Amino acid sequence: MTLLHTAPAVPGEAAALPADWYGAAPSPIGVDQAFNGFVAATVVHTLDRLGIWDRFAQSPCLDVPAFVRGAGPAVRERIVREVLRAAAVCGWVRLEDGGDAAVLTDAGRETLRMRGYFTWAVGGYSDVFSRAFQLASGEASFGTDVLRDEAMVALGSGQNDRNFMSVTLDEVLADVDFGTLADLGSGMSARVSRVVAGRPGTRGLGLDISGPATDLARRTIAEAGLEDRVRAVQADVLDVCHRQAHREALSEVDTVMSFFLLHDLLADPVTRPQLFTRLREAFPAARTFVLADTMLRPDAENAATLPVFSLGYELAHALMGVPLHAKETYEELFAAAGLHPVRTVPFGTPHSWLYVLEAR
Ligand SMILES: C[S@@+](CC[C@H](N)C(=O)[O-])C[C@H]1O[C@@H](n2cnc3c(N)ncnc32)[C@H](O)[C@@H]1O
């Protein structure tokens, strides 16, 4: 990752920030870029859902007629070809042999790697974004009339983990000695499964509030052959913290991880100051907390360039009524709960930080 900008991470210490946290997309965004970006995002997601990106991950050349034949009798070849034509217009594939072969380009390889953002945005938050005017006008409310697709949010996060975050996490966890690991807001449990699979003798627990995400998680665990070592439980982490649900399973956990959930847990200003203290009480044996979240972008309104993801993340949470917090706020809350950072590293997605914290 290219390191370009520097900013003090802790007083008196300079830490480099990844260049891609600032992005290269210009602001103001041109009308042509905005319109084409919207359509292009739906093309990325369509290729994902059709399984075409997965095929490209195996081989850079797709035999289009063979793909259509293998995809089943209901598949509409004309539409598949038109979607591939749109992908070619975006520069992600090159069509050859009269359109019977689609060859992945370098730009396509990068889009494939980052497709989780589009699963998140188009798959997970389409309804929220397209009905933002109703959320603003008061005609509809989030959570009752307007919903996100939780399974798609979990799937998108899982794709990003696999494609560009796992290396950082594995490197950080190499220094953490754990026996039983809990992952809070575990989504499809891909991360906890991967980590436990890589460390013989360990066990894992994935907690997620979402039924569809927990169903996906059980499938992920079964496909990994880890049913005897990893368990997915549908639970609200706030219940776990405040009402001590699932107490027995939690008492064995020595290491707690959580990725991209903390902002949801911190949403309520009444419970916010005590959240990490309650978390420590809910996991009495846990000495290490590995926590990551995407944080408020400093000075977002005045930026001349935009990175991937940040604008969508900020707007989606504003529409859902979930406030976001600056890095300093997280660090104050950790300190108040006696959680001491032993490592702080940038974590893939722009303005996301991963902390290893020791409970003292
Ligand atoms: C952005 S996703 C991240 C998923 C996963 N940690 C990852 O990084 O791939 C946030 C997850 O937290 C779950 N979640 C949200 N609020 C929760 C709560 N109160 N308790 C448990 N899970 C929650 C959502 O269902 C979703 O799966």
The ligand as an SDF file (V2000), in Angstrom:
LIG
                    3D

 27 29  0  0  0  0  0  0  0  0999 V2000
  -20.8600   -3.9900    8.6560 C   0  0  0  0  0  0  0  0  0  0  0  0
  -21.2990   -5.5810    9.1580 S   0  0  0  0  0  0  0  0  0  0  0  0
  -19.7280   -6.2760    9.5720 C   0  0  0  0  0  0  0  0  0  0  0  0
  -19.7250   -7.7830    9.5600 C   0  0  0  0  0  0  0  0  0  0  0  0
  -18.3900   -8.4320    9.9480 C   0  0  0  0  0  0  0  0  0  0  0  0
  -17.9560   -8.0320   11.2780 N   0  0  0  0  0  0  0  0  0  0  0  0
  -17.3100   -8.1130    8.9480 C   0  0  0  0  0  0  0  0  0  0  0  0
  -16.4990   -7.2350    9.2120 O   0  0  0  0  0  0  0  0  0  0  0  0
  -17.2890   -8.7580    7.8810 O   0  0  0  0  0  0  0  0  0  0  0  0
  -21.9910   -5.2910   10.7860 C   0  0  0  0  0  0  0  0  0  0  0  0
  -22.6250   -6.5310   11.3540 C   0  0  0  0  0  0  0  0  0  0  0  0
  -23.0370   -6.2610   12.6940 O   0  0  0  0  0  0  0  0  0  0  0  0
  -24.3360   -6.8220   12.8980 C   0  0  0  0  0  0  0  0  0  0  0  0
  -24.9650   -6.0700   14.0060 N   0  0  0  0  0  0  0  0  0  0  0  0
  -25.4770   -4.8130   13.9870 C   0  0  0  0  0  0  0  0  0  0  0  0
  -25.9420   -4.4670   15.2050 N   0  0  0  0  0  0  0  0  0  0  0  0
  -25.7000   -5.5340   16.0310 C   0  0  0  0  0  0  0  0  0  0  0  0
  -25.9360   -5.7990   17.4060 C   0  0  0  0  0  0  0  0  0  0  0  0
  -26.5200   -4.9070   18.1890 N   0  0  0  0  0  0  0  0  0  0  0  0
  -25.5690   -6.9970   17.9090 N   0  0  0  0  0  0  0  0  0  0  0  0
  -24.9870   -7.9370   17.1010 C   0  0  0  0  0  0  0  0  0  0  0  0
  -24.7360   -7.7420   15.8080 N   0  0  0  0  0  0  0  0  0  0  0  0
  -25.0850   -6.5570   15.2570 C   0  0  0  0  0  0  0  0  0  0  0  0
  -25.0140   -6.6870   11.5510 C   0  0  0  0  0  0  0  0  0  0  0  0
  -26.0700   -7.6110   11.4110 O   0  0  0  0  0  0  0  0  0  0  0  0
  -23.8540   -6.9630   10.5800 C   0  0  0  0  0  0  0  0  0  0  0  0
  -23.7270   -8.3380   10.2810 O   0  0  0  0  0  0  0  0  0  0  0  0
  1  2  1  0
  2  3  1  0
  2 10  1  0
  3  4  1  0
  4  5  1  0
  5  6  1  0
  5  7  1  0
  7  8  2  0
  7  9  1  0
 10 11  1  0
 11 12  1  0
 11 26  1  0
 12 13  1  0
 13 14  1  0
 13 24  1  0
 14 15  1  0
 14 23  1  0
 15 16  2  0
 16 17  1  0
 17 18  1  0
 17 23  2  0
 18 19  1  0
 18 20  2  0
 20 21  1  0
 21 22  2  0
 22 23  1  0
 24 25  1  0
 24 26  1  0
 26 27  1  0
M  CHG  2   2   1   9  -1
M  END
$$$$
